[in-house]
Structure formats: C-alpha cells, structure tokens
Amino acid sequence: MNSSALLALGALALGIFIIPALLLKKDSHKIANRLLAVSLICQMMTAASILFNHLHWLDLRNANFLLIALPSCSVVFLLGYVKKMVTPSYQLKATNLLLLLPFILLVYLLKEGICIDKNALEGARGGWPPTPLAVFGILLYTLQVIYLAFAERLTRHHNLAIENEFSNKDRIGLRWLRIFICAYLMLVILGLAISLIRLLPGLELWPRSIYYTACIVVIYYLIGFSAVIQPDIFTGHAHRLDGKDDEQRSESNANTGKYETSSLTPALAQSLWQDLQGLMESRAPYLKNDLRLSDLAEMAKIPPNHLSQIINQYADKNFFEFINEYRVAQAIRLLAQQPKAKIITIALESGFNSQSAFYKQFKNSTGYTPKQYMLQTLPSKTKPSA
C-alpha cells in the first residue's frame, strides 16, 4: 500500500471515530458540531476516493465530484461551525446555502476540463498557459483563503469581545480554534502561492500533493478532536456572549443608577473613575471568579457602556486586563502573608478560577511565575508549596 493509500486509510479511521462523537455529543454546541461533522465528511470523500482507487474499486477519472466538489465545500461548513461557536444566537437559514454557491459554480463551470489522473496532475504543474485543473486550483485556493480569513476574523473578534465582558475566559475562550484556523489559512495561502509560481515553466516546488493533503487532514482532525473534548461554553453564557442580557439589565435598572440619564462628560467620567477605584478597594469585587462587566456595572450603578469607556480611558486596559491586575496584586499580598500556602490556594483566593490562568496573568504582569517571584522576594529559607 503506497503512502497516499495509507494516509487515506488513516483519515478514514479517524473520521469513523470523530464524526459519530461529534454527532452524539449532547451539549449546547449541537448544531455547531453537526456543521463540523459535515465538513469532516466532505474531507473524508477525498480519502475514500483515494483508497477505493488503490483497491481498484473506483476509477479516479470518474470521481471528480468526490475528489473536488465535496472537499471544496468543506471550508463552508467549517465557517458555519466557527460562526455558531462564537455567536450563540446565530441561526441557520436557507440563505446560508448561498455560501456554497461560489464553489458549486466553480466546479460546474470547469467540470468539463477537470480530469483527475496522473497526466492531468503533471500538466497542472507545467507552466504557462495553465490547464483547466491549474486554473481550478488557483480559484479554489482563493475562495478558501477568503472563507478562512473571515473565520479567523470571527475568532479574533470573539476573543476581544470576551475580554471586554468577562474577567475569566478559560471555559469560553476558543484559542485552540483560532490557532488551527490560522494554521489552515497559512497552508492554503502557501498552496495558492505555489500554484501561482508553478505557472512559470520548469518550476516544481514543495509541497507535493501528498504532503499538503496530509497537513490539511491533520488540521481538520485536530479541530474535530478538540471540538469533541471542548466543554460547553454556552452554559449560563449564551445570552451574555451576545450581550442580550445587558440590554435587559440596563432597562430594569434604568431608574436605579444615579448616572443612568447623564451624558459622560469629562468631569463625570473622572468622578465615576474615582468611585470605581473606591469600590474596587472597599468591596474587592475582583475576588468573584466569574465577575463580568455587567456585574461590576450593577454594583457601581454605572451603565455598562460608560463603565467600559472609563476603564479604557483611565486604566488604558480592557475589562479583563483591569480586573486581573487587581487579582495579581491580591495574589502578591497573599504570597507575602502566606508563603507556605499552595499556589492553587493563592490563585483561587485571588479570584482566578484555575492555576493555569493564574500563572499566565501573574507572569504577564510581573515577568515571573509565582514561584520565581517568591524566590526573588522572600528569604531563601522560605520554600513555596506546589
């Protein structure tokens, strides 16, 4: 069995495990997981056709739909998965199928000139003028770059939105998804660049199809596996991530906040900032590990949008950075007061919800890990606990 067939067999084996796991997972990501499963199924069609051809069950020259059309559409369903993950209120509609239209038109318009066999693949690397298969590849890469760039933009904005609203983002962050989307996007951009360079006669560049396909398959299945083990980030947060409960809370408190009907003038902003600093010192709301912007706004009786504005203006930080700065300061105090305490105890008593989040924010603020900081500032005879 050659390397292509082995890759195809491995991809099918992983798909048989991951796809049912996605479809059977019961949480608020149900629709998103189904979209990802469809995307993986589309990718599996390529693996299946390669393996079947190796076993002489299928002639690749008659398998253009399996090899090109379905895998081409996989990025559309991946974009749908990303959209649903970052926007809980996102609803699938019939008009969403229009996202498939560019890929369907591309396959339809070039279907007569596309033939998948050894000679066609070699011809696609044969310089100028480009063959229909070479043109198809360039246009397909271009479409994928557009869709993946949009998906990356969604994950980036999701992270920014979280930092402006939440003080902890362990469960609701999607850093892993953005990393995989960026890796996929870079691979596609590389493929597009190589396809364009190959239009020049006599140039044969890495990666060859087998290596490139292997990279794409690995990324897809890493996304699938990560989605299977991803905790339910929408529990208790679905409306919060969309900002809907903020509107309801603002309406219900319209007459309780002393600044609710006032415009945010410089003088008022300065006064609010002083009040906020006093609140942070006297009531220590940052010790609540699930504190969010609207919670603090309710405590301070300041509209959430005004609160966000004064934090950005006077602290030069977003809400996430602002709250975690206070938590790190509290942790430093506790480290001095309780040098024998366990690090996880210090983390939880400072308002962090995990040791990993504590380590990351502590090092970002001080340049040291908690243990390194203790060794730098405490007597050598004092040993920090793990």
PyMOL commands that set and color helices and strands:
alter all, ss='L'
color gray80, all
select helices_A, chain A and resi 3-24+30-54+60-62+64-86+94-110+118-123+132-165+175-197+209-229+238-242+244-252+266-283+285-287+293-300+304-315+319-337+343-349+355-366+370-377
alter helices_A, ss='H'
color red, helices_A
deselect
rebuild
show_as cartoon
